[in-house]
Amino acid sequence: MTYDYIIIGAGASGLLLANAMGKDSFFAERSILLLDKDLDKPNDRTWCFWEKGKGEFDAILHKTWDHILVADGSYSKRMAIDPYKYKMIRAKDFYNTSRTAINGCPNITFLKGKVVGIEERDNQIIVSTDSLTFVGKKVFNSIFDYKPLLQQKKYPVLQQHFIGWFIKSASPIFDSEQATFMDFSIPQIGNTRFMYVLPLSETEALVEYTLFSKNLLSTQEYEEAISNYIKNNLACHHYEILDREKGNIPMSCYDFNIHNSKHLMHIGVAGGWAKPSSGFTFMRTHQKTMALIPFLKENRPLNTFHKKDRFWFYDLLLLDILSRDNSKGRLIFGQLFKNRSPQKIFAFLDEKSTIWQDLSIILACPKKEFIRAFLRRLFLI
Ligand SMILES: Cc1cc2nc3c(=O)[nH]c(=O)nc-3n(C[C@H](O)[C@H](O)[C@H](O)COP(=O)(O)OP(=O)(O)OC[C@H]3O[C@@H](n4cnc5c(N)ncnc54)[C@H](O)[C@@H]3O)c2cc1C
């Protein structure tokens, strides 16, 4: 069976793309196949992102915060983020609303199938599942494979890895207006380690132990750190664990585009759409999808969509520093949030700042580290 477009994976990027195509009349006469190995995905994650004012996902927001807190052991700073809000959506709500919308599009077929092969032949892409074979004129793949990243040496590869507990405390202990964005006041043990606390009410919160480092920890190590933090930092002794989430997101400036071709494009984490310096992916994937739609209408080769810019280079410098000395994260992020407003930092991370604003952000960080990293790359590239 031949389709104009095949989307592999109905996670964040696959659903965002299918939905965007479903809403646009240009694609109404074109056949779209969406494939996933699981049709009933559990509520397997929460997505958070900052956004100014109203946004596309407001109807399914689970919680929003007007303030963030950053701490590094020597200071603790609560900051208003107006006009931004930090927003949370639950995967379950996103999967349900996206699937309902897709079901209403007669040109989109959503099938269960574990993809076992993707092959380019005669300007078409052959997609094989464990039981069927499909032909796509254009194919978008969101299955992520770590191997090629780990097999190269040109770009450092870190991971943002974490385990989070959704807890309910016996008494009110949380400020439900404030998200603890990065709390570095915990033992760093040679890495970049911080706590991320998202209160849902005065008694409920997601408490997540997060690292930006090369290697994962054992489950016990993450969980001991969460338990210690709840006891020692939050002074909470009576609580229950309602749920858990875990994840690891690649942080790398690796050139994911080399795996794309005229007719095949990798999307989401698999396409390198996770911001290398922070792991934030959801909003970035939404923004890339919005840019991809007009691009598809022009029928241009899919491997010409990706562009490298100065933000890619800034991310590379940070990853170079953290990969050489993984303990530097507390100093860098600590100084950054101490010296600059969250609004300026968000604009920079959204890649919407001017070059002068970029410079002001970089100058707020330990300069020596960045100058050294810059010189190293200058002579290496
Ligand atoms: C627990 C967790 C929390 C996160 N929180 C945030 C956050 O707060 N903010 C943020 O910006 N980012 C966050 N991320 C990072 C990122 O936004 C998510 O990983 C996001 O889901 C990535 O989207 P994706 O489409 O690339 O991958 P996925 O959403 O993982 O989708 C891939 C899809 O492919 C399917 N699939 C895999 N293999 C096959 C196969 N062989 N055949 C068919 N289908 C297959 C899977 O079932 C899945 O549905 C988080 C990640 C995790 C894991």
The ligand as an SDF file (V2000), in Angstrom:
LIG
                    3D

 53 58  0  0  0  0  0  0  0  0999 V2000
    9.5120   11.1430   31.2200 C   0  0  0  0  0  0  0  0  0  0  0  0
    9.8620   12.2190   30.2340 C   0  0  0  0  0  0  0  0  0  0  0  0
    9.5570   13.5380   30.5660 C   0  0  0  0  0  0  0  0  0  0  0  0
    9.8870   14.5610   29.6600 C   0  0  0  0  0  0  0  0  0  0  0  0
    9.5730   15.8510   29.9870 N   0  0  0  0  0  0  0  0  0  0  0  0
    9.8320   16.8360   29.1280 C   0  0  0  0  0  0  0  0  0  0  0  0
    9.4610   18.1710   29.4260 C   0  0  0  0  0  0  0  0  0  0  0  0
    8.9650   18.4530   30.5230 O   0  0  0  0  0  0  0  0  0  0  0  0
    9.6820   19.1260   28.4990 N   0  0  0  0  0  0  0  0  0  0  0  0
   10.2360   18.8530   27.2950 C   0  0  0  0  0  0  0  0  0  0  0  0
   10.3910   19.7590   26.4780 O   0  0  0  0  0  0  0  0  0  0  0  0
   10.6380   17.6010   26.9800 N   0  0  0  0  0  0  0  0  0  0  0  0
   10.4400   16.5870   27.8590 C   0  0  0  0  0  0  0  0  0  0  0  0
   10.7990   15.3030   27.5320 N   0  0  0  0  0  0  0  0  0  0  0  0
   11.5600   15.0940   26.2770 C   0  0  0  0  0  0  0  0  0  0  0  0
   10.6830   14.9590   25.0290 C   0  0  0  0  0  0  0  0  0  0  0  0
    9.7640   16.0160   24.9420 O   0  0  0  0  0  0  0  0  0  0  0  0
    9.9240   13.6630   24.9970 C   0  0  0  0  0  0  0  0  0  0  0  0
   10.8200   12.5860   25.0360 O   0  0  0  0  0  0  0  0  0  0  0  0
    9.0480   13.5300   23.7570 C   0  0  0  0  0  0  0  0  0  0  0  0
    8.1070   12.5370   23.9870 O   0  0  0  0  0  0  0  0  0  0  0  0
    9.8760   13.2310   22.5070 C   0  0  0  0  0  0  0  0  0  0  0  0
    9.0260   13.0780   21.4200 O   0  0  0  0  0  0  0  0  0  0  0  0
    9.3890   12.0830   20.2430 P   0  0  0  0  0  0  0  0  0  0  0  0
    8.2610   12.1050   19.3120 O   0  0  0  0  0  0  0  0  0  0  0  0
   10.7400   12.3530   19.7590 O   0  0  0  0  0  0  0  0  0  0  0  0
    9.4870   10.6430   20.9580 O   0  0  0  0  0  0  0  0  0  0  0  0
    8.3380    9.8280   21.6520 P   0  0  0  0  0  0  0  0  0  0  0  0
    7.3270   10.7310   22.2290 O   0  0  0  0  0  0  0  0  0  0  0  0
    9.0340    8.8730   22.5620 O   0  0  0  0  0  0  0  0  0  0  0  0
    7.6490    9.0390   20.4480 O   0  0  0  0  0  0  0  0  0  0  0  0
    8.2540    7.9750   19.7670 C   0  0  0  0  0  0  0  0  0  0  0  0
    7.1500    7.0080   19.4040 C   0  0  0  0  0  0  0  0  0  0  0  0
    7.7010    5.9950   18.5830 O   0  0  0  0  0  0  0  0  0  0  0  0
    7.1000    4.7710   18.9490 C   0  0  0  0  0  0  0  0  0  0  0  0
    7.9990    3.6910   18.5370 N   0  0  0  0  0  0  0  0  0  0  0  0
    9.2020    3.4010   19.0440 C   0  0  0  0  0  0  0  0  0  0  0  0
    9.7460    2.3530   18.3900 N   0  0  0  0  0  0  0  0  0  0  0  0
    8.8570    1.9940   17.4370 C   0  0  0  0  0  0  0  0  0  0  0  0
    8.8500    0.9910   16.4390 C   0  0  0  0  0  0  0  0  0  0  0  0
    9.8650    0.1430   16.2640 N   0  0  0  0  0  0  0  0  0  0  0  0
    7.7770    0.9260   15.6300 N   0  0  0  0  0  0  0  0  0  0  0  0
    6.7160    1.7840   15.7600 C   0  0  0  0  0  0  0  0  0  0  0  0
    6.6780    2.7360   16.7020 N   0  0  0  0  0  0  0  0  0  0  0  0
    7.7360    2.8590   17.5190 C   0  0  0  0  0  0  0  0  0  0  0  0
    6.9080    4.8660   20.4560 C   0  0  0  0  0  0  0  0  0  0  0  0
    5.9020    3.9660   20.9100 O   0  0  0  0  0  0  0  0  0  0  0  0
    6.5210    6.3260   20.6120 C   0  0  0  0  0  0  0  0  0  0  0  0
    5.1250    6.5030   20.5940 O   0  0  0  0  0  0  0  0  0  0  0  0
   10.5130   14.2590   28.4160 C   0  0  0  0  0  0  0  0  0  0  0  0
   10.8310   12.9300   28.1290 C   0  0  0  0  0  0  0  0  0  0  0  0
   10.5190   11.9270   29.0240 C   0  0  0  0  0  0  0  0  0  0  0  0
   10.8910   10.5090   28.6730 C   0  0  0  0  0  0  0  0  0  0  0  0
  1  2  1  0
  2  3  1  0
  2 52  2  0
  3  4  2  0
  4  5  1  0
  4 50  1  0
  5  6  2  0
  6  7  1  0
  6 13  1  0
  7  8  2  0
  7  9  1  0
  9 10  1  0
 10 11  2  0
 10 12  1  0
 12 13  2  0
 13 14  1  0
 14 15  1  0
 14 50  1  0
 15 16  1  0
 16 17  1  0
 16 18  1  0
 18 19  1  0
 18 20  1  0
 20 21  1  0
 20 22  1  0
 22 23  1  0
 23 24  1  0
 24 25  2  0
 24 26  1  0
 24 27  1  0
 27 28  1  0
 28 29  2  0
 28 30  1  0
 28 31  1  0
 31 32  1  0
 32 33  1  0
 33 34  1  0
 33 48  1  0
 34 35  1  0
 35 36  1  0
 35 46  1  0
 36 37  1  0
 36 45  1  0
 37 38  2  0
 38 39  1  0
 39 40  1  0
 39 45  2  0
 40 41  1  0
 40 42  2  0
 42 43  1  0
 43 44  2  0
 44 45  1  0
 46 47  1  0
 46 48  1  0
 48 49  1  0
 50 51  2  0
 51 52  1  0
 52 53  1  0
M  END
$$$$
